């Protein structure tokens, strides 16, 4: 797995952004998150070693996790990124976005029904965002679609939007002031995924985690491991 952050910086645009890890990390370093800037890694996918091989290895590439790939301030740079993505057919580029309503404005002219090596994850955190974003998402020409409900802030019904979704990821919020995650909400989405035969992953608990009517406060280092211990991930059965 590789990481490619062609630019950094972001702007909060929804309820899920309240305790964003990008803003928190930048604040600790004294960096202005509001400045969206190219990074030194902008050309990372196509950089080569002296022997001519690509520096970045084949496989999954987590893309633009220090920002949003569809953010407005990067509109003038994105076409170059699409060209690099198209060049690296040996890689699968995965990005999350809170700006799925901008998608059709941001794709290359030869997108067609989607690049086979691009996975788009639409993020939602509550019912209003799910209804707005996933209705749009369901109509977009994308070959590989995922939904990320992290941080999940309330019980959410996404079942009407699960057609052609490959994976749903659910997780809580990580922060001293984090809004609580109720385990019942997680299990509810899991059942929706099972009914629609869509893979499900419980990615992380929340700092404040409600289970069996009790509120637990967990350390950040334990959020992912505790989610794995729940053993509730579901792998969809592929149709023959």
URKA-V382868 format. One record per pair of residues at least 12 apart in sequence whose C-alpha atoms are under 10 Angstrom apart, sorted by the first residue. I is the first residue (numbers start at 1). J is the second residue. If there is no record, write none. Layout:
<<I & J> <I & J>>
//
This chain:
<<1 & 56> <1 & 57> <1 & 58> <1 & 59> <1 & 60> <1 & 61> <1 & 62> <1 & 91> <1 & 92> <2 & 45> <2 & 56> <2 & 57> <2 & 58> <2 & 59> <2 & 60> <2 & 61> <2 & 62> <2 & 63> <2 & 91> <2 & 92> <2 & 93> <3 & 41> <3 & 44> <3 & 45> <3 & 56> <3 & 60> <3 & 61> <3 & 62> <3 & 63> <3 & 64> <3 & 65> <3 & 66> <3 & 93> <3 & 94> <4 & 39> <4 & 41> <4 & 42> <4 & 43> <4 & 44> <4 & 45> <4 & 56> <4 & 61> <4 & 62> <4 & 63> <4 & 64> <4 & 65> <4 & 66> <4 & 93> <4 & 94> <4 & 95> <5 & 38> <5 & 39> <5 & 40> <5 & 41> <5 & 42> <5 & 43> <5 & 44> <5 & 61> <5 & 62> <5 & 63> <5 & 64> <5 & 65> <5 & 66> <5 & 67> <5 & 68> <5 & 69> <6 & 37> <6 & 38> <6 & 39> <6 & 40> <6 & 41> <6 & 42> <6 & 43> <6 & 44> <6 & 45> <6 & 63> <6 & 64> <6 & 65> <6 & 66> <6 & 67> <6 & 69> <6 & 74> <6 & 77> <6 & 78> <6 & 81> <7 & 35> <7 & 36> <7 & 37> <7 & 38> <7 & 39> <7 & 40> <7 & 41> <7 & 42> <7 & 63> <7 & 64> <7 & 65> <7 & 66> <7 & 67> <7 & 68> <7 & 69> <7 & 73> <7 & 74> <7 & 77> <7 & 78> <8 & 22> <8 & 33> <8 & 34> <8 & 35> <8 & 36> <8 & 37> <8 & 38> <8 & 39> <8 & 64> <8 & 65> <8 & 66> <8 & 67> <8 & 68> <8 & 69> <8 & 74> <9 & 22> <9 & 23> <9 & 26> <9 & 31> <9 & 32> <9 & 33> <9 & 34> <9 & 35> <9 & 36> <9 & 37> <9 & 38> <9 & 64> <9 & 65> <9 & 66> <9 & 67> <9 & 68> <9 & 71> <9 & 73> <10 & 22> <10 & 23> <10 & 32> <10 & 33> <10 & 34> <10 & 35> <10 & 36> <10 & 37> <10 & 66> <10 & 67> <10 & 68> <10 & 69> <10 & 71> <10 & 72> <10 & 73> <11 & 23> <11 & 33> <11 & 34> <11 & 35> <11 & 36> <11 & 67> <11 & 68> <11 & 71> <11 & 72> <11 & 73> <12 & 33> <12 & 34> <12 & 98> <13 & 98> <13 & 99> <14 & 98> <14 & 99> <14 & 124> <14 & 125> <14 & 129> <15 & 124> <15 & 125> <15 & 126> <15 & 129> <15 & 151> <15 & 153> <16 & 98> <16 & 123> <16 & 124> <16 & 125> <16 & 126> <16 & 129> <16 & 149> <16 & 150> <16 & 151> <16 & 152> <16 & 153> <16 & 173> <16 & 179> <17 & 98> <17 & 125> <17 & 151> <18 & 151> <18 & 173> <18 & 175> <18 & 177> <18 & 178> <18 & 179> <19 & 151> <19 & 173> <19 & 174> <19 & 175> <19 & 176> <19 & 177> <19 & 178> <19 & 179> <20 & 151> <20 & 173> <20 & 174> <20 & 175> <21 & 66> <21 & 173> <21 & 174> <21 & 175> <22 & 65> <22 & 66> <22 & 67> <23 & 66> <23 & 67> <24 & 175> <33 & 66> <33 & 67> <35 & 73> <36 & 66> <36 & 67> <36 & 68> <36 & 71> <36 & 72> <36 & 73> <36 & 74> <37 & 67> <37 & 73> <37 & 74> <38 & 74> <38 & 77> <42 & 77> <42 & 80> <42 & 81> <42 & 84> <43 & 80> <43 & 81> <43 & 84> <44 & 56> <44 & 81> <44 & 84> <45 & 57> <45 & 58> <45 & 61> <45 & 81> <45 & 84> <45 & 85> <45 & 87> <45 & 88> <45 & 91> <46 & 83> <46 & 84> <46 & 85> <46 & 87> <46 & 88> <54 & 88> <56 & 88> <56 & 91> <57 & 88> <57 & 90> <57 & 91> <58 & 88> <58 & 89> <58 & 90> <58 & 91> <58 & 92> <59 & 88> <59 & 89> <59 & 90> <59 & 91> <59 & 92> <59 & 93> <59 & 117> <60 & 90> <60 & 91> <60 & 92> <60 & 93> <60 & 94> <60 & 117> <60 & 118> <60 & 119> <61 & 91> <61 & 92> <61 & 93> <61 & 94> <61 & 95> <61 & 117> <61 & 118> <61 & 119> <62 & 92> <62 & 93> <62 & 94> <62 & 95> <62 & 96> <62 & 119> <63 & 92> <63 & 93> <63 & 94> <63 & 95> <63 & 96> <63 & 118> <63 & 119> <64 & 93> <64 & 94> <64 & 95> <64 & 96> <64 & 97> <65 & 94> <65 & 95> <65 & 96> <65 & 97> <67 & 95> <67 & 96> <67 & 97> <68 & 95> <68 & 96> <68 & 97> <68 & 98> <68 & 99> <69 & 81> <69 & 95> <69 & 96> <69 & 97> <69 & 98> <69 & 99> <69 & 100> <69 & 103> <69 & 106> <69 & 120> <70 & 95> <70 & 96> <70 & 97> <70 & 98> <70 & 99> <70 & 100> <70 & 101> <70 & 102> <70 & 103> <70 & 104> <70 & 105> <70 & 106> <70 & 107> <71 & 97> <71 & 98> <71 & 99> <71 & 100> <71 & 102> <71 & 103> <71 & 106> <72 & 99> <72 & 102> <72 & 105> <72 & 106> <74 & 106> <75 & 105> <75 & 106> <76 & 106> <78 & 106> <78 & 107> <78 & 108> <79 & 106> <79 & 107> <79 & 108> <79 & 109> <80 & 108> <81 & 108> <82 & 106> <82 & 107> <82 & 108> <82 & 111> <82 & 115> <82 & 118> <83 & 108> <85 & 115> <85 & 117> <85 & 118> <86 & 111> <86 & 115> <86 & 116> <86 & 117> <86 & 118> <88 & 117> <89 & 115> <89 & 116> <89 & 117> <89 & 118> <90 & 117> <91 & 117> <91 & 118> <92 & 115> <92 & 116> <92 & 117> <92 & 118> <92 & 119> <93 & 115> <93 & 116> <93 & 117> <93 & 118> <93 & 119> <93 & 120> <94 & 117> <94 & 118> <94 & 119> <94 & 120> <94 & 121> <94 & 144> <94 & 145> <94 & 146> <95 & 118> <95 & 119> <95 & 120> <95 & 121> <95 & 122> <95 & 146> <96 & 119> <96 & 120> <96 & 121> <96 & 122> <96 & 123> <96 & 146> <96 & 147> <96 & 148> <97 & 120> <97 & 121> <97 & 122> <97 & 123> <97 & 124> <97 & 147> <97 & 148> <98 & 121> <98 & 122> <98 & 123> <98 & 124> <98 & 125> <98 & 129> <98 & 133> <98 & 148> <99 & 122> <99 & 123> <99 & 133> <100 & 120> <100 & 121> <100 & 122> <100 & 123> <100 & 132> <100 & 133> <100 & 134> <100 & 136> <100 & 137> <100 & 140> <101 & 122> <101 & 132> <101 & 133> <101 & 134> <101 & 135> <101 & 136> <101 & 137> <101 & 140> <102 & 136> <103 & 120> <103 & 136> <103 & 137> <103 & 140> <103 & 141> <104 & 140> <104 & 141> <111 & 141> <111 & 142> <112 & 141> <112 & 142> <113 & 140> <113 & 141> <113 & 142> <113 & 143> <114 & 140> <114 & 141> <114 & 142> <114 & 143> <114 & 144> <115 & 141> <115 & 142> <115 & 143> <115 & 144> <116 & 142> <116 & 143> <116 & 144> <117 & 143> <117 & 144> <118 & 142> <118 & 143> <118 & 144> <118 & 145> <119 & 142> <119 & 143> <119 & 144> <119 & 145> <119 & 146> <119 & 166> <120 & 137> <120 & 142> <120 & 143> <120 & 144> <120 & 145> <120 & 146> <120 & 147> <120 & 148> <121 & 137> <121 & 144> <121 & 145> <121 & 146> <121 & 147> <121 & 148> <121 & 149> <121 & 165> <121 & 166> <121 & 167> <121 & 168> <121 & 169> <122 & 134> <122 & 136> <122 & 137> <122 & 145> <122 & 146> <122 & 147> <122 & 148> <122 & 149> <122 & 168> <123 & 146> <123 & 147> <123 & 148> <123 & 149> <123 & 150> <123 & 151> <123 & 152> <123 & 168> <123 & 169> <123 & 170> <124 & 147> <124 & 148> <124 & 149> <124 & 150> <124 & 151> <124 & 152> <124 & 153> <124 & 156> <124 & 158> <124 & 170> <125 & 148> <125 & 149> <125 & 150> <125 & 151> <125 & 152> <125 & 153> <125 & 154> <125 & 155> <125 & 156> <125 & 170> <125 & 171> <125 & 172> <126 & 149> <126 & 150> <126 & 151> <126 & 152> <126 & 153> <126 & 154> <126 & 155> <126 & 156> <126 & 157> <126 & 158> <127 & 152> <127 & 153> <127 & 154> <127 & 155> <127 & 156> <127 & 157> <127 & 158> <128 & 156> <129 & 156> <130 & 147> <130 & 149> <130 & 156> <130 & 157> <130 & 158> <130 & 161> <131 & 156> <131 & 157> <131 & 158> <131 & 160> <131 & 161> <133 & 161> <134 & 147> <134 & 158> <134 & 160> <134 & 161> <134 & 162> <135 & 158> <135 & 160> <135 & 161> <136 & 161> <137 & 161> <137 & 165> <138 & 160> <138 & 161> <138 & 162> <138 & 163> <138 & 164> <138 & 165> <139 & 161> <142 & 164> <143 & 164> <143 & 165> <143 & 166> <144 & 164> <144 & 165> <144 & 166> <144 & 167> <145 & 162> <145 & 163> <145 & 164> <145 & 165> <145 & 166> <145 & 167> <145 & 168> <146 & 162> <146 & 164> <146 & 165> <146 & 166> <146 & 167> <146 & 168> <146 & 169> <146 & 198> <146 & 199> <146 & 200> <147 & 161> <147 & 162> <147 & 165> <147 & 166> <147 & 167> <147 & 168> <147 & 169> <147 & 170> <147 & 200> <148 & 167> <148 & 168> <148 & 169> <148 & 170> <148 & 171> <148 & 201> <148 & 203> <149 & 168> <149 & 169> <149 & 170> <149 & 171> <149 & 172> <149 & 186> <149 & 189> <149 & 202> <149 & 203> <150 & 169> <150 & 170> <150 & 171> <150 & 172> <150 & 173> <150 & 174> <150 & 181> <150 & 202> <150 & 203> <150 & 204> <150 & 205> <150 & 206> <151 & 170> <151 & 171> <151 & 172> <151 & 173> <151 & 174> <151 & 178> <151 & 179> <151 & 180> <151 & 181> <151 & 204> <151 & 205> <151 & 206> <152 & 169> <152 & 170> <152 & 171> <152 & 172> <152 & 173> <152 & 179> <152 & 180> <152 & 181> <152 & 182> <152 & 185> <152 & 186> <152 & 205> <152 & 206> <153 & 171> <153 & 172> <153 & 173> <153 & 178> <153 & 179> <153 & 180> <153 & 181> <153 & 182> <153 & 185> <154 & 179> <154 & 180> <154 & 181> <154 & 182> <154 & 184> <154 & 185> <154 & 186> <155 & 181> <155 & 182> <155 & 183> <155 & 184> <155 & 185> <155 & 186> <155 & 187> <155 & 188> <155 & 189> <156 & 185> <156 & 186> <156 & 188> <156 & 189> <157 & 185> <157 & 188> <157 & 189> <157 & 192> <158 & 188> <158 & 189> <158 & 192> <158 & 193> <159 & 189> <159 & 191> <159 & 192> <159 & 193> <159 & 194> <159 & 195> <159 & 196> <159 & 198> <160 & 192> <160 & 196> <161 & 196> <162 & 192> <162 & 193> <162 & 195> <162 & 196> <162 & 197> <162 & 198> <163 & 196> <163 & 197> <163 & 198> <164 & 196> <164 & 198> <165 & 193> <165 & 196> <165 & 197> <165 & 198> <165 & 199> <166 & 193> <166 & 197> <166 & 198> <166 & 199> <166 & 200> <166 & 235> <166 & 236> <167 & 193> <167 & 197> <167 & 198> <167 & 199> <167 & 200> <167 & 201> <167 & 234> <167 & 235> <167 & 236> <168 & 189> <168 & 190> <168 & 193> <168 & 198> <168 & 199> <168 & 200> <168 & 201> <168 & 202> <168 & 203> <168 & 234> <169 & 186> <169 & 189> <169 & 190> <169 & 199> <169 & 200> <169 & 201> <169 & 202> <169 & 203> <169 & 204> <169 & 233> <170 & 185> <170 & 186> <170 & 187> <170 & 189> <170 & 190> <170 & 200> <170 & 201> <170 & 202> <170 & 203> <170 & 204> <170 & 205> <170 & 227> <171 & 183> <171 & 186> <171 & 201> <171 & 202> <171 & 203> <171 & 204> <171 & 205> <171 & 206> <171 & 223> <171 & 224> <171 & 227> <172 & 186> <172 & 202> <172 & 203> <172 & 204> <172 & 205> <172 & 206> <172 & 207> <172 & 208> <172 & 209> <172 & 223> <172 & 224> <172 & 227> <173 & 204> <173 & 205> <173 & 206> <173 & 207> <173 & 208> <173 & 209> <173 & 220> <173 & 223> <174 & 204> <174 & 205> <174 & 206> <174 & 207> <174 & 208> <174 & 218> <174 & 219> <174 & 220> <174 & 221> <174 & 223> <175 & 206> <175 & 207> <175 & 208> <175 & 219> <175 & 220> <176 & 207> <176 & 208> <176 & 217> <176 & 218> <176 & 219> <176 & 220> <177 & 207> <177 & 208> <178 & 206> <178 & 207> <178 & 208> <178 & 209> <178 & 217> <179 & 206> <179 & 207> <179 & 208> <179 & 209> <180 & 205> <180 & 206> <180 & 207> <180 & 208> <180 & 209> <180 & 210> <180 & 215> <180 & 216> <180 & 217> <181 & 204> <181 & 205> <181 & 206> <181 & 207> <181 & 208> <181 & 209> <181 & 210> <181 & 211> <181 & 215> <181 & 216> <182 & 205> <182 & 206> <182 & 208> <182 & 209> <182 & 210> <182 & 211> <182 & 212> <182 & 213> <182 & 214> <182 & 215> <183 & 205> <183 & 206> <183 & 209> <183 & 210> <183 & 211> <183 & 212> <183 & 213> <184 & 210> <184 & 211> <184 & 212> <184 & 213> <185 & 210> <186 & 200> <186 & 201> <186 & 202> <186 & 205> <186 & 232> <187 & 202> <187 & 232> <189 & 202> <190 & 202> <190 & 232> <190 & 233> <190 & 234> <191 & 234> <193 & 234> <193 & 235> <193 & 236> <194 & 234> <194 & 235> <194 & 236> <194 & 237> <196 & 236> <197 & 234> <197 & 235> <197 & 236> <197 & 237> <197 & 238> <197 & 239> <198 & 234> <198 & 235> <198 & 236> <198 & 237> <198 & 238> <199 & 233> <199 & 234> <199 & 235> <199 & 236> <199 & 237> <200 & 232> <200 & 233> <200 & 234> <200 & 235> <200 & 236> <201 & 227> <201 & 228> <201 & 231> <201 & 232> <201 & 233> <201 & 234> <201 & 235> <202 & 224> <202 & 226> <202 & 227> <202 & 228> <202 & 229> <202 & 230> <202 & 231> <202 & 232> <202 & 233> <202 & 234> <203 & 223> <203 & 224> <203 & 225> <203 & 226> <203 & 227> <203 & 228> <203 & 233> <204 & 220> <204 & 222> <204 & 223> <204 & 224> <204 & 225> <204 & 226> <204 & 227> <204 & 228> <205 & 217> <205 & 218> <205 & 219> <205 & 220> <205 & 222> <205 & 223> <205 & 224> <205 & 225> <205 & 226> <205 & 227> <205 & 228> <205 & 230> <206 & 218> <206 & 219> <206 & 220> <206 & 222> <206 & 223> <206 & 224> <206 & 226> <206 & 227> <207 & 219> <207 & 220> <207 & 221> <207 & 222> <207 & 223> <208 & 223> <209 & 223>>
//
